[in-house]
């Protein structure tokens, strides 16, 4: 049996599993409802084939007050919430992962013809970016698997503990638009989910301190500035990583909507400095809590700084009021 046939049967077997996983994502949904007049983002990333709903690397253009579009704006689904989109399907081939043990994780992306995709365009120095996170957003892995001639990707993956994880494949098939597909990865064992870390704007790792300045505003472009210091001194010689001085992934708590952004400018453009500041222009699709993970390279090693931010004001649940009429047989619902 050839690889295409094997994957075809495997996809049929996984249909029920991923259908259930997507159902859970829909039930969880965003942390809070989006703004009443939330509009589709117009970004430079979209102009390059990146799906709308991702964090934008340039400020979004917005219509002036009083202007009315000719037709209602299409609501875009953020990346990573679907296992299949536009005929492409993410198919994990490794189904057993043990906590703390290195695993040769294998997967494929099948195209509209049902066959494994073998042609990819290089985006940010790689043909495919694989992000693996725990559902409680405590664990984060950014990996770059190897592609075999038959269309099967493989990478060494170690996950620290048991529990539900989600894998995101961020790629652009040859001749197609950029996509981010997501699939759940269960790791068997005793599992206690951790609460979402409190809002934080400072991260410390290996003697480095990274601070974040700026706000996430739902439906609007927001400037986020990250500043890197080492032993109290500004780092002014950051090294390029994936074609930039920093690489940022943001995930919405609750449904793990995947938002991807790269910094303003690039190494060698004559204006972008190699630190200490890395500037991003980001657009969050809705009110809610987000986890942000910044990868940066210095001294030949890539490190990850993580933050928690809230976009917009959280909805306040009013306290119950007493409506007792003295009869004792009234019931609250």
C-alpha positions as CSV (number, residue, x, y, z in Angstrom):
1,X,0.0,0.0,0.0
2,X,1.5,3.4,-0.9
3,X,1.8,6.4,1.4
4,X,-1.2,8.2,0.0
5,X,-3.4,5.1,0.5
6,X,-2.2,4.7,4.1
7,X,-2.8,8.3,4.9
8,X,-6.2,8.1,3.3
9,X,-7.3,5.3,5.6
10,X,-5.7,7.0,8.6
11,X,-7.6,10.2,7.9
12,X,-10.9,8.3,7.9
13,X,-10.0,6.7,11.2
14,X,-9.1,10.1,12.7
15,X,-12.3,11.8,11.5
16,X,-14.3,11.0,14.6
17,X,-11.4,11.9,16.9
18,X,-10.7,15.3,15.4
19,X,-14.4,16.0,15.0
20,X,-14.8,15.6,18.8
21,X,-11.7,17.8,19.3
22,X,-13.1,20.5,17.2
23,X,-16.4,20.3,19.0
24,X,-14.6,21.0,22.3
25,X,-12.9,24.0,20.7
26,X,-16.3,25.4,19.7
27,X,-17.7,24.8,23.1
28,X,-14.9,26.6,24.8
29,X,-14.9,29.5,22.4
30,X,-13.3,32.9,23.0
31,X,-12.8,34.2,26.6
32,X,-15.3,36.9,25.9
33,X,-17.6,37.9,23.0
34,X,-15.9,40.0,20.3
35,X,-16.6,43.7,20.0
36,X,-20.0,44.4,18.5
37,X,-18.5,46.1,15.4
38,X,-15.4,43.8,15.0
39,X,-14.1,44.1,11.5
40,X,-11.8,41.9,9.4
41,X,-8.2,43.0,9.6
42,X,-6.5,44.5,6.6
43,X,-2.8,43.7,7.1
44,X,0.4,43.5,5.2
45,X,0.6,39.9,6.2
46,X,-2.7,39.2,4.4
47,X,-1.1,40.8,1.3
48,X,1.6,38.2,1.4
49,X,-0.9,35.3,1.6
50,X,-1.0,35.0,5.4
51,X,-4.5,34.3,6.7
52,X,-6.4,37.2,8.3
53,X,-7.0,36.8,12.0
54,X,-3.2,36.4,12.6
55,X,-1.4,39.2,14.4
56,X,-0.2,41.7,11.8
57,X,3.3,42.8,11.3
58,X,2.2,46.2,10.1
59,X,-0.6,48.5,11.3
60,X,-4.0,47.7,9.9
61,X,-5.8,50.2,7.7
62,X,-9.3,51.2,8.9
63,X,-12.2,52.9,7.3
64,X,-13.0,56.5,8.4
65,X,-15.9,57.2,10.7
66,X,-19.2,57.3,8.9
67,X,-18.1,55.2,6.0
68,X,-20.2,52.1,5.2
69,X,-18.8,49.1,3.4
70,X,-20.6,48.0,0.2
71,X,-21.2,44.5,1.8
72,X,-20.8,43.1,5.3
73,X,-17.2,42.2,6.3
74,X,-16.5,38.5,6.4
75,X,-15.8,37.1,9.9
76,X,-12.4,35.4,9.7
77,X,-11.6,32.4,11.8
78,X,-8.2,32.7,13.6
79,X,-5.7,30.0,12.6
80,X,-5.1,26.7,14.4
81,X,-8.8,26.1,15.3
82,X,-9.3,23.7,12.4
83,X,-7.6,20.4,11.5
84,X,-8.7,20.9,7.9
85,X,-9.0,24.0,5.7
86,X,-9.2,24.8,2.0
87,X,-8.8,21.1,1.2
88,X,-5.6,20.7,3.4
89,X,-5.6,18.4,6.4
90,X,-3.1,17.9,9.2
91,X,-2.7,14.2,9.9
92,X,-0.6,13.1,12.9
93,X,0.9,9.7,12.3
94,X,2.4,9.3,15.8
95,X,-0.4,8.5,18.2
96,X,1.5,7.5,21.3
97,X,3.5,10.0,23.3
98,X,4.8,9.3,26.8
99,X,5.6,12.2,29.2
100,X,9.3,13.0,29.5
101,X,10.4,10.5,26.8
102,X,11.8,11.7,23.4
103,X,9.5,10.7,20.6
104,X,10.0,10.7,16.9
105,X,6.9,12.6,16.1
106,X,5.7,12.1,12.5
107,X,2.8,13.8,10.6
108,X,1.7,14.7,7.1
109,X,-0.3,17.4,5.4
110,X,-2.6,16.0,2.8
111,X,-3.8,18.3,-0.1
112,X,-7.1,18.6,-1.9
113,X,-6.2,15.5,-3.9
114,X,-5.9,13.4,-0.8
115,X,-2.2,12.9,-1.3
116,X,0.6,14.1,1.0
117,X,1.9,17.5,0.1
118,X,5.5,17.5,-0.9
119,X,5.9,21.1,-2.3
120,X,6.2,24.0,0.2
121,X,7.3,27.6,0.0
122,X,10.0,28.8,2.4
123,X,8.4,31.2,4.9
124,X,10.7,32.8,7.5
125,X,13.6,30.5,6.6
126,X,11.6,27.3,6.9
127,X,9.1,25.3,4.9
128,X,7.0,24.5,8.0
129,X,6.9,25.7,11.6
130,X,5.6,23.3,14.2
131,X,4.3,24.8,17.4
132,X,3.3,22.4,20.3
133,X,1.7,23.8,23.4
134,X,-0.1,22.3,26.4
135,X,-3.8,23.2,26.7
136,X,-3.1,25.2,29.9
137,X,-0.4,27.2,28.0
138,X,2.4,26.3,30.4
139,X,4.5,24.3,27.9
140,X,5.6,25.8,24.6
141,X,7.7,24.2,21.8
142,X,8.8,25.8,18.5
143,X,10.2,23.1,16.2
144,X,11.3,22.7,12.6
145,X,10.7,19.1,11.4
146,X,12.4,17.5,8.4
147,X,10.4,16.6,5.3
148,X,10.9,13.2,3.6
149,X,10.3,12.7,-0.2
150,X,7.0,10.9,0.5
151,X,5.6,14.0,2.3
152,X,6.0,12.8,5.8
153,X,7.4,15.2,8.4
154,X,9.4,14.1,11.4
155,X,10.9,15.8,14.4
156,X,12.2,14.8,17.9
157,X,9.6,15.8,20.4
158,X,9.8,15.7,24.2
159,X,6.8,16.8,26.3
160,X,7.4,17.2,30.0
161,X,4.1,15.9,31.5
162,X,0.8,14.2,30.9
163,X,-2.2,16.0,29.6
164,X,-3.8,17.5,26.5
165,X,-1.5,19.3,24.0
166,X,-2.2,21.0,20.7
167,X,0.1,21.0,17.6
168,X,0.0,23.8,15.1
169,X,1.5,23.4,11.6
170,X,2.2,26.8,10.1
171,X,3.1,26.5,6.4
172,X,2.4,27.7,2.8
173,X,1.9,25.0,0.2
174,X,3.5,25.7,-3.2
175,X,1.1,27.8,-5.2
176,X,-1.3,28.2,-2.3
177,X,-2.1,30.5,0.6
178,X,-0.5,30.4,4.0
179,X,-2.3,28.2,6.5
180,X,-2.2,27.2,10.2
181,X,-3.8,23.9,11.0
182,X,-4.2,22.4,14.5
183,X,-4.6,19.0,16.0
184,X,-4.9,17.7,19.5
185,X,-2.1,15.5,21.0
186,X,-3.0,13.5,24.1
187,X,-0.2,12.5,26.5
188,X,-1.4,9.7,28.8
189,X,-0.9,9.9,32.6
190,X,-1.9,11.8,35.7
191,X,-2.7,15.3,34.8
192,X,-3.6,18.4,36.8
193,X,-4.0,21.6,34.7
194,X,-2.3,24.7,35.9
195,X,-4.1,28.0,36.1
196,X,-3.3,30.6,33.5
197,X,-0.3,32.6,34.6
198,X,-1.3,36.1,35.9
199,X,-0.7,39.0,33.6
200,X,3.0,39.7,33.3
201,X,5.2,42.1,31.4
202,X,8.6,40.9,32.5
203,X,10.2,37.5,31.8
204,X,13.5,36.3,33.1
205,X,15.5,33.4,31.6
206,X,19.2,32.5,31.8
207,X,20.3,35.9,33.1
208,X,18.2,37.7,30.4
209,X,15.3,40.0,31.3
210,X,12.8,40.8,28.6
211,X,10.2,43.5,29.2
212,X,7.0,44.2,27.2
213,X,5.5,47.6,26.7
214,X,2.2,48.2,25.0
215,X,-1.4,47.0,25.0
216,X,-3.5,44.6,23.0
217,X,-6.6,46.3,21.8
218,X,-9.3,44.1,20.2
219,X,-9.8,44.9,16.5
220,X,-7.1,47.5,16.4
221,X,-3.5,47.5,15.5
222,X,-1.4,47.7,18.7
223,X,2.3,48.5,19.0
224,X,4.2,46.0,21.3
225,X,7.8,46.8,22.2
226,X,10.0,44.1,23.7
227,X,13.3,45.1,25.2
228,X,16.1,42.6,26.0
229,X,18.7,43.0,28.7
230,X,21.4,40.7,30.0
231,X,22.8,41.2,33.5
232,X,21.1,44.6,33.6
233,X,22.7,45.8,30.4
234,X,20.8,46.4,27.1
235,X,21.5,43.7,24.5
236,X,22.5,45.5,21.2
237,X,23.8,42.5,19.3
238,X,20.8,40.2,18.9
239,X,21.3,37.6,16.2
240,X,18.8,36.9,13.4
241,X,16.5,34.0,14.0
242,X,14.1,32.9,11.2
243,X,14.9,36.0,9.3
244,X,14.2,38.4,12.1
245,X,15.6,39.5,15.5
246,X,12.6,38.0,17.2
247,X,9.7,35.6,16.5
248,X,6.4,36.0,18.4
249,X,3.6,33.5,18.8
250,X,0.4,34.5,20.6
251,X,-2.4,32.1,21.7
252,X,-5.8,33.0,23.0
253,X,-6.6,31.3,26.3
254,X,-9.7,29.0,26.2
255,X,-9.7,27.9,22.5
256,X,-6.0,28.3,21.6
257,X,-6.7,30.5,18.6
258,X,-3.2,30.8,17.0
259,X,-1.9,34.3,16.3
260,X,1.4,34.8,14.5
261,X,3.4,38.0,14.1
262,X,6.9,39.0,13.0
263,X,8.6,42.2,14.0
264,X,8.7,45.5,12.2
265,X,11.7,45.6,9.9
266,X,14.3,42.9,9.3
267,X,18.1,42.4,9.6
268,X,20.1,44.1,6.9
269,X,17.4,46.6,5.9
270,X,19.6,49.5,7.0
271,X,17.2,50.7,9.7
272,X,16.4,47.8,12.0
273,X,18.8,47.7,15.0
274,X,19.8,44.3,16.5
275,X,18.3,45.2,19.9
276,X,17.7,46.0,22.6
277,X,14.2,46.7,21.3
278,X,12.1,44.5,19.0
279,X,8.9,46.1,17.8
280,X,5.7,44.3,16.7
281,X,2.4,45.6,15.4
282,X,-0.3,43.2,16.6
283,X,-4.0,42.9,16.2
284,X,-6.0,40.7,18.6
285,X,-9.3,39.4,17.2
286,X,-11.3,39.7,20.5
287,X,-11.3,40.6,24.1
288,X,-9.7,38.0,26.3
289,X,-6.5,36.7,27.8
290,X,-3.5,35.8,25.6
291,X,-0.2,34.1,26.1
292,X,2.7,35.5,24.2
293,X,6.0,33.6,23.5
294,X,9.0,35.5,22.1
295,X,11.9,33.5,20.6
296,X,15.1,35.5,20.4
297,X,18.7,34.5,19.6
298,X,21.9,35.7,21.4
299,X,25.2,34.1,21.9
300,X,24.3,31.4,19.4
301,X,21.4,30.1,21.5
302,X,17.6,30.6,21.1
303,X,15.7,31.4,24.2
304,X,12.0,31.9,24.8
305,X,10.4,34.6,27.0
306,X,6.7,34.2,27.9
307,X,4.1,36.8,28.9
308,X,0.3,36.9,29.7
309,X,-1.7,39.9,28.5
310,X,-5.4,40.8,28.5
311,X,-6.9,42.4,25.5
312,X,-9.6,44.9,26.3
313,X,-11.8,45.0,29.4
314,X,-13.1,41.7,30.6
315,X,-16.9,41.4,31.0
316,X,-18.1,41.9,34.5
317,X,-20.7,39.6,35.8
318,X,-23.2,41.6,37.9
319,X,-23.8,40.5,41.5
320,X,-27.2,38.8,42.1
321,X,-29.8,41.1,43.5
322,X,-32.4,40.2,46.1
323,X,-36.0,40.2,44.8
324,X,-37.6,38.5,47.9
325,X,-41.3,39.3,48.2
326,X,-41.6,37.6,51.6
327,X,-43.5,34.5,50.2
328,X,-40.6,32.0,50.4
329,X,-41.7,30.1,47.3
330,X,-39.8,32.2,44.7
331,X,-36.9,30.5,43.0
332,X,-33.9,32.0,41.2
333,X,-33.1,30.5,37.8
